[in-house]
Amino acid sequence: MRTKSTALSPHGKKVLALLAKSDKPMTAYDILDKLRKFGIKAPPTVYRALEQLVERGLAHRIESINAFVACHEHEQVHQAKFAVCRDCGTATEIHDPQLTTLIKALGRKLHFHIEREMIELLGLCKNCDKAHI
């Protein structure tokens, strides 16, 4: 488990609750819009909360769309991999031990110490793919 011993800030708890309820990744400004009713009006407040959540392994940043999702596997340290639908915006976290093994083997083959992975597959989910047929 990656969480530190200190508790989440009140803002961090609110941001995590929003991410956990969302069915799609959220940008910092999506989160800010939802938190305005709680008196949170400054983007740095949201960014600090997101940084805290990512650092603790409670959320992931999806680089390609600059958005965040709650991590539902935060009990285990892992590098997140995502399949992101370019149409509806959903993001599915990929948990595939074979892919992890393959990436580690590739690093060894290249004599390269991998510190961080960012694997994001962009395409169409099954629902959106059917809509385009």
ROBAVO-733740 format. One record per atom (N, C-alpha, C): x, y, z; residue in one letter; residue number from 0. Coordinates in Angstrom, 2 decimals, m for minus. Atoms other than C-alpha are relative to their C-alpha. Layout:
N
REC        px        py        pz   resn   resi
REC         X         Y         Z      A    NUM
...
This chain:
133
REC        px        py        pz   resn   resi
REC      0.84     m1.17      0.00      M      0
REC      0.00      0.00      0.00      M      0
REC      0.89      1.24      0.00      M      0
REC     m0.86     m1.15      0.15      R      1
REC      1.44      3.37     m1.00      R      1
REC     m0.40      1.19      0.85      R      1
REC      0.45     m1.16     m0.76      T      2
REC     m0.54      5.68      1.25      T      2
REC      0.96      0.30      1.14      T      2
REC     m0.84     m0.41     m1.12      K      3
REC      1.44      7.66      3.78      K      3
REC     m0.84     m0.01      1.26      K      3
REC      0.70      0.11     m1.28      S      4
REC      0.55      7.64      7.45      S      4
REC     m0.90      1.19      0.29      S      4
REC      0.83     m1.17     m0.26      T      5
REC     m0.89     11.15      7.40      T      5
REC     m1.31     m0.11     m0.77      T      5
REC      1.32      0.06      0.61      A      6
REC     m4.55     11.54      6.61      A      6
REC     m0.08      0.95     m1.19      A      6
REC      0.25     m0.90      1.12      L      7
REC     m5.83     13.12      3.43      L      7
REC     m0.53      1.33      0.51      L      7
REC      0.56     m1.30     m0.33      S      8
REC     m6.62     16.80      3.54      S      8
REC     m1.50     m0.02     m0.30      S      8
REC      1.43     m0.06      0.32      P      9
REC    m10.31     17.76      3.49      P      9
REC     m0.25      0.17     m1.50      P      9
REC      0.15     m0.18      1.45      H     10
REC     m9.87     18.92     m0.13      H     10
REC      0.33     m1.30     m0.73      H     10
REC     m0.36      1.27      0.61      G     11
REC     m8.15     15.66     m1.00      G     11
REC     m1.12     m1.01      0.10      G     11
REC      1.13      0.91     m0.19      K     12
REC    m11.07     13.70      0.43      K     12
REC     m1.14      0.33     m0.97      K     12
REC      1.07     m0.41      0.92      K     13
REC    m13.56     15.74     m1.63      K     13
REC      0.34     m0.36     m1.44      K     13
REC     m0.42      0.32      1.37      V     14
REC    m11.55     15.32     m4.83      V     14
REC     m0.05     m1.50     m0.24      V     14
REC      0.03      1.46      0.15      L     15
REC    m11.14     11.58     m4.27      L     15
REC     m1.43     m0.51     m0.11      L     15
REC      1.41      0.42      0.06      A     16
REC    m14.88     11.20     m3.65      A     16
REC     m0.58      0.30     m1.38      A     16
REC      0.49     m0.34      1.34      L     17
REC    m15.63     13.00     m6.94      L     17
REC      0.55     m0.96     m1.04      L     17
REC     m0.61      0.91      0.97      L     18
REC    m13.17     10.86     m8.88      L     18
REC     m0.60     m1.40      0.12      L     18
REC      0.54      1.35     m0.21      A     19
REC    m14.53      7.67     m7.33      A     19
REC     m1.41     m0.14     m0.54      A     19
REC      1.38      0.05      0.50      K     20
REC    m18.09      8.55     m8.34      K     20
REC     m0.10      0.17     m1.52      K     20
REC      0.05     m0.31      1.43      S     21
REC    m17.23      9.61    m11.88      S     21
REC      0.18     m1.24     m0.86      S     21
REC     m0.15      1.13      0.93      D     22
REC    m17.66      7.16    m14.74      D     22
REC      0.99      0.33     m1.12      D     22
REC     m0.99     m0.42      0.99      K     23
REC    m15.13      9.13    m16.83      K     23
REC      1.11      0.76      0.70      K     23
REC     m1.08     m0.81     m0.56      P     24
REC    m11.78     10.76    m16.20      P     24
REC     m0.44      1.46      0.12      P     24
REC      0.35     m1.40     m0.22      M     25
REC    m12.03     14.30    m14.88      M     25
REC      1.25      0.87     m0.07      M     25
REC     m1.10     m0.96      0.00      T     26
REC     m9.82     17.29    m15.61      T     26
REC     m0.05      0.78      1.31      T     26
REC     m0.03     m0.82     m1.22      A     27
REC     m8.77     19.59    m12.79      A     27
REC     m1.11      1.04     m0.03      A     27
REC      1.05     m1.01      0.08      Y     28
REC    m11.23     22.18    m14.08      Y     28
REC     m1.40     m0.62      0.11      Y     28
REC      1.27      0.71     m0.25      D     29
REC    m14.08     19.61    m14.16      D     29
REC     m0.21     m0.12      1.51      D     29
REC      0.06      0.17     m1.45      I     30
REC    m13.29     18.95    m10.51      I     30
REC     m0.27      1.34      0.68      I     30
REC      0.18     m1.33     m0.57      L     31
REC    m13.05     22.65     m9.69      L     31
REC     m1.45      0.46     m0.15      L     31
REC      1.40     m0.39      0.21      D     32
REC    m16.49     23.27    m11.22      D     32
REC     m0.93     m0.68      1.00      D     32
REC      0.84      0.75     m0.95      K     33
REC    m17.99     20.58     m8.97      K     33
REC      0.24      0.43      1.45      K     33
REC     m0.34     m0.36     m1.38      L     34
REC    m16.23     21.90     m5.85      L     34
REC     m0.30      1.46      0.34      L     34
REC      0.29     m1.41     m0.26      R     35
REC    m17.22     25.55     m6.21      R     35
REC     m1.08      0.16      1.08      R     35
REC      1.08     m0.08     m0.99      K     36
REC    m20.32     24.87     m4.12      K     36
REC      0.51     m0.20      1.43      K     36
REC     m0.63      0.17     m1.31      F     37
REC    m17.96     23.96     m1.25      F     37
REC      0.96      1.15      0.32      F     37
REC     m0.85     m1.16     m0.22      G     38
REC    m16.17     27.30     m1.55      G     38
REC      1.41     m0.13     m0.55      G     38
REC     m1.33      0.19      0.60      I     39
REC    m13.18     25.93     m3.44      I     39
REC     m0.04      0.67     m1.38      I     39
REC      0.06     m0.79      1.23      K     40
REC    m12.46     28.44     m6.19      K     40
REC      1.34      0.12     m0.71      K     40
REC     m1.34     m0.20      0.56      A     41
REC     m8.72     28.31     m6.84      A     41
REC      0.54     m1.29     m0.61      A     41
REC     m0.58      1.20      0.63      P     42
REC     m7.19     25.87     m9.34      P     42
REC      1.17     m0.61      0.79      P     42
REC     m1.11      0.64     m0.75      P     43
REC     m4.01     25.43     m7.20      P     43
REC     m0.47     m0.92      1.13      P     43
REC      0.53      0.85     m1.06      T     44
REC     m6.16     23.96     m4.43      T     44
REC     m0.31     m1.39     m0.54      T     44
REC      0.34      1.27      0.63      V     45
REC     m7.43     21.26     m6.78      V     45
REC      1.27     m0.73     m0.44      V     45
REC     m1.25      0.63      0.45      Y     46
REC     m3.99     20.63     m8.27      Y     46
REC      0.79     m0.58      1.17      Y     46
REC     m0.70      0.55     m1.17      R     47
REC     m2.46     20.19     m4.79      R     47
REC     m0.67     m1.29      0.47      R     47
REC      0.73      1.20     m0.43      A     48
REC     m5.19     17.70     m3.86      A     48
REC      0.27     m1.15     m0.96      A     48
REC     m0.26      1.04      0.99      L     49
REC     m4.67     15.79     m7.12      L     49
REC      1.42     m0.54      0.13      L     49
REC     m1.39      0.41     m0.18      E     50
REC     m0.91     15.73     m6.59      E     50
REC      0.13     m0.93      1.19      E     50
REC     m0.02      0.83     m1.21      Q     51
REC     m1.45     14.32     m3.10      Q     51
REC     m0.59     m1.38     m0.29      Q     51
REC      0.66      1.27      0.30      L     52
REC     m3.79     11.62     m4.42      L     52
REC      0.86     m0.88     m0.91      L     52
REC     m0.86      0.76      0.92      V     53
REC     m1.48     10.59     m7.26      V     53
REC      1.23     m0.52      0.74      V     53
REC     m1.18      0.38     m0.77      E     54
REC      1.54     10.54     m4.94      E     54
REC     m0.30     m1.19      0.91      E     54
REC      0.37      1.08     m0.92      R     55
REC     m0.31      8.22     m2.55      R     55
REC     m0.55     m1.23     m0.72      R     55
REC      0.51      1.14      0.75      G     56
REC     m1.48      5.92     m5.34      G     56
REC     m1.51     m0.14      0.05      G     56
REC      1.46      0.04     m0.09      L     57
REC     m5.14      6.80     m4.81      L     57
REC     m0.67      0.49     m1.29      L     57
REC      0.52     m0.48      1.29      A     58
REC     m5.55      8.37     m8.27      A     58
REC      1.11     m0.12     m1.03      A     58
REC     m0.94      0.04      1.12      H     59
REC     m3.91      8.21    m11.67      H     59
REC     m0.25      1.19     m0.91      H     59
REC      0.12     m1.03      1.02      R     60
REC     m3.22     10.94    m14.19      R     60
REC      0.12     m0.69     m1.35      R     60
REC     m0.05      0.50      1.37      I     61
REC     m4.02     10.01    m17.77      I     61
REC      0.61      1.12     m0.83      I     61
REC     m0.79     m1.05      0.64      E     62
REC     m1.38     12.00    m19.60      E     62
REC     m0.61      0.49     m1.31      E     62
REC      0.44     m0.37      1.35      S     63
REC     m2.88     11.94    m23.10      S     63
REC     m1.22      0.90     m0.01      S     63
REC      1.19     m0.86     m0.05      I     64
REC     m6.09     13.66    m22.01      I     64
REC      0.05      0.96      1.19      I     64
REC     m0.20     m0.89     m1.15      N     65
REC     m4.71     15.53    m18.98      N     65
REC     m1.18     m0.06      0.97      N     65
REC      1.13      0.22     m0.90      A     66
REC     m7.35     14.03    m16.71      A     66
REC      0.39     m1.04      1.04      A     66
REC     m0.30      0.86     m1.15      F     67
REC     m7.53     11.98    m13.53      F     67
REC     m1.14     m0.98      0.25      F     67
REC      0.98      1.02     m0.41      V     68
REC     m9.28      8.83    m12.32      V     68
REC      0.41     m0.53      1.37      V     68
REC     m0.30      0.65     m1.28      A     69
REC     m9.54      7.19     m8.92      A     69
REC      0.63     m1.36     m0.29      A     69
REC     m0.61      1.32      0.13      C     70
REC     m7.36      4.12     m8.51      C     70
REC     m0.79     m0.95      0.88      C     70
REC      0.78      0.98     m0.75      H     71
REC     m9.40      1.13     m7.48      H     71
REC      0.87     m1.17      0.46      H     71
REC     m0.95      1.04     m0.39      E     72
REC     m6.30     m1.02     m6.97      E     72
REC      1.11      0.60      0.85      E     72
REC     m1.03     m0.74     m0.72      H     73
REC     m4.48      1.31     m4.57      H     73
REC      0.69     m0.79      1.12      H     73
REC     m0.65      0.82     m1.03      E     74
REC     m3.61     m1.49     m2.14      E     74
REC      1.33     m0.56     m0.51      E     74
REC     m1.22      0.52      0.58      Q     75
REC     m0.91     m2.65     m4.56      Q     75
REC      0.69      1.09     m0.80      Q     75
REC     m0.77     m0.94      0.81      V     76
REC      1.87     m0.54     m6.02      V     76
REC     m0.01     m0.53     m1.44      V     76
REC      0.01      0.42      1.40      H     77
REC      1.48     m0.62     m9.81      H     77
REC      0.10      1.22     m0.90      H     77
REC     m0.03     m1.03      1.04      Q     78
REC      2.04      1.37    m12.96      Q     78
REC     m1.30     m0.14     m0.78      Q     78
REC      1.30      0.06      0.67      A     79
REC     m1.29      2.25    m14.51      A     79
REC      0.16      0.01     m1.52      A     79
REC      0.10      0.06      1.46      K     80
REC     m2.09      1.44    m18.10      K     80
REC     m1.47      0.18     m0.33      K     80
REC      1.40     m0.31      0.30      F     81
REC     m5.27      2.69    m19.78      F     81
REC     m0.35     m0.20     m1.46      F     81
REC      0.62     m0.03      1.32      A     82
REC     m7.49      2.15    m22.80      A     82
REC     m1.01      1.15      0.07      A     82
REC      0.82     m1.21     m0.04      V     83
REC     m9.09      5.54    m23.50      V     83
REC     m0.83      0.09     m1.28      V     83
REC      0.88     m0.13      1.16      C     84
REC    m12.11      5.89    m25.80      C     84
REC      0.01      1.45     m0.47      C     84
REC     m0.08     m1.35      0.54      R     85
REC    m11.65      8.89    m28.07      R     85
REC     m1.37      0.59     m0.30      R     85
REC      1.34     m0.48      0.30      D     86
REC    m15.40      9.14    m28.61      D     86
REC     m0.76      0.38      1.28      D     86
REC      0.80     m0.27     m1.21      C     87
REC    m17.14      8.85    m25.21      C     87
REC      0.85      0.45      1.19      C     87
REC     m0.88     m0.48     m1.06      G     88
REC    m14.10      9.60    m23.04      G     88
REC      0.20     m0.95      1.17      G     88
REC     m0.22      0.94     m1.09      T     89
REC    m14.23      6.52    m20.83      T     89
REC      1.45     m0.49     m0.02      T     89
REC     m1.36      0.54     m0.12      A     90
REC    m10.95      5.10    m19.58      A     90
REC     m0.06     m1.26      0.84      A     90
REC     m0.03      1.28     m0.70      T     91
REC    m10.44      1.50    m18.57      T     91
REC      1.43     m0.30      0.41      T     91
REC     m1.33      0.34     m0.48      E     92
REC     m7.48      0.64    m16.39      E     92
REC      0.28     m1.45     m0.37      E     92
REC     m0.40      1.33      0.46      I     93
REC     m5.62     m2.37    m17.76      I     93
REC      0.84     m0.66      1.09      I     93
REC     m0.75      0.80     m0.97      H     94
REC     m4.48     m5.01    m15.28      H     94
REC      0.36     m1.30     m0.69      H     94
REC     m0.42      1.18      0.73      D     95
REC     m2.49     m7.55    m17.24      D     95
REC      1.43     m0.37      0.42      D     95
REC     m1.34      0.39     m0.47      P     96
REC      0.41     m9.34    m15.52      P     96
REC      0.95     m0.35     m1.14      P     96
REC     m0.86      0.35      1.13      Q     97
REC      1.70    m10.58    m18.89      Q     97
REC      0.60      1.26     m0.62      Q     97
REC     m0.50     m1.26      0.55      L     98
REC      2.02     m6.99    m20.14      L     98
REC      1.10      0.56      0.92      L     98
REC     m1.00     m0.47     m0.97      T     99
REC      3.90     m6.03    m16.96      T     99
REC      1.29     m0.79     m0.15      T     99
REC     m1.17      0.87      0.19      T    100
REC      6.24     m8.99    m17.42      T    100
REC      0.72      0.34     m1.30      T    100
REC     m0.57     m0.34      1.30      L    101
REC      6.78     m8.08    m21.08      L    101
REC      0.78      1.32      0.07      L    101
REC     m0.66     m1.31     m0.12      I    102
REC      7.66     m4.47    m20.21      I    102
REC      1.30     m0.13      0.79      I    102
REC     m1.22      0.21     m0.79      K    103
REC     10.16     m5.57    m17.55      K    103
REC      1.07     m0.72     m0.83      K    103
REC     m0.93      0.73      0.85      A    104
REC     11.74     m8.02    m20.00      A    104
REC      0.59      0.93     m1.08      A    104
REC     m0.48     m0.95      1.00      L    105
REC     12.00     m5.28    m22.63      L    105
REC      1.04      0.93      0.62      L    105
REC     m0.97     m0.84     m0.69      G    106
REC     13.75     m3.04    m20.12      G    106
REC      1.34     m0.71      0.17      G    106
REC     m1.24      0.77     m0.17      R    107
REC     16.28     m5.78    m19.36      R    107
REC      0.71     m0.17     m1.34      R    107
REC     m0.58      0.20      1.34      K    108
REC     16.81     m6.47    m23.08      K    108
REC      0.70      1.27     m0.49      K    108
REC     m0.57     m1.28      0.43      L    109
REC     17.49     m2.78    m23.70      L    109
REC      1.07      0.53      0.97      L    109
REC     m0.90     m0.47     m1.06      H    110
REC     19.69     m2.53    m20.57      H    110
REC     m0.45      1.39      0.46      H    110
REC      0.64     m1.29     m0.32      F    111
REC     17.31      0.23    m19.50      F    111
REC     m0.81     m0.16      1.27      F    111
REC      0.73      0.04     m1.27      H    112
REC     16.06      0.87    m15.98      H    112
REC     m1.28      0.84     m0.15      H    112
REC      1.28     m0.69      0.16      I    113
REC     12.38      1.74    m16.34      I    113
REC     m0.44      0.54      1.36      I    113
REC      0.43     m0.62     m1.26      E    114
REC     11.31      4.19    m13.64      E    114
REC     m1.50      0.26      0.02      E    114
REC      1.43     m0.31      0.07      R    115
REC      7.81      4.96    m14.84      R    115
REC     m0.53     m0.41     m1.36      R    115
REC      0.65      0.38      1.25      E    116
REC      5.45      3.60    m17.45      E    116
REC     m1.18      0.92     m0.26      E    116
REC      1.20     m0.72      0.40      M    117
REC      2.83      5.55    m19.35      M    117
REC     m0.54     m0.69     m1.24      M    117
REC      0.58      0.69      1.14      I    118
REC      0.84      3.23    m21.53      I    118
REC     m1.47      0.40     m0.07      I    118
REC      1.37     m0.46      0.21      E    119
REC     m2.34      4.73    m22.91      E    119
REC     m0.40     m0.34     m1.42      E    119
REC      0.50      0.41      1.30      L    120
REC     m4.17      3.09    m25.74      L    120
REC     m1.19      0.88     m0.35      L    120
REC      1.09     m0.87      0.42      L    121
REC     m6.43      5.47    m27.66      L    121
REC     m0.74     m0.66     m1.14      L    121
REC      0.82      0.63      1.03      G    122
REC     m9.31      4.11    m29.71      G    122
REC     m1.47      0.11      0.34      G    122
REC      1.43      0.01     m0.26      L    123
REC    m12.97      3.21    m29.49      L    123
REC     m0.38     m1.17      0.89      L    123
REC      0.51      1.07     m0.85      C    124
REC    m14.66      1.25    m26.72      C    124
REC     m1.03     m0.81     m0.80      C    124
REC      0.92      0.86      0.76      K    125
REC    m17.03     m1.54    m27.74      K    125
REC     m1.32      0.69     m0.29      K    125
REC      1.26     m0.69      0.24      N    126
REC    m20.11      0.68    m27.38      N    126
REC      0.13      1.04     m1.10      N    126
REC     m0.20     m1.03      1.03      C    127
REC    m18.70      3.50    m29.50      C    127
REC      0.37     m0.62     m1.34      C    127
REC     m0.38      0.68      1.23      D    128
REC    m17.22      1.08    m32.04      D    128
REC     m1.26     m0.49     m0.72      D    128
REC      1.27      0.46      0.59      K    129
REC    m20.72     m0.37    m32.61      K    129
REC     m0.76      1.17     m0.61      K    129
REC      0.72     m1.17      0.49      A    130
REC    m22.10      3.14    m33.08      A    130
REC      0.56      0.49     m1.33      A    130
REC     m0.64     m0.46      1.23      H    131
REC    m19.64      3.76    m35.95      H    131
REC     m0.15     m0.99     m1.15      H    131
REC      0.14      1.03      1.06      I    132
REC    m20.55      0.61    m37.89      I    132
REC     m1.19      0.33     m0.87      I    132
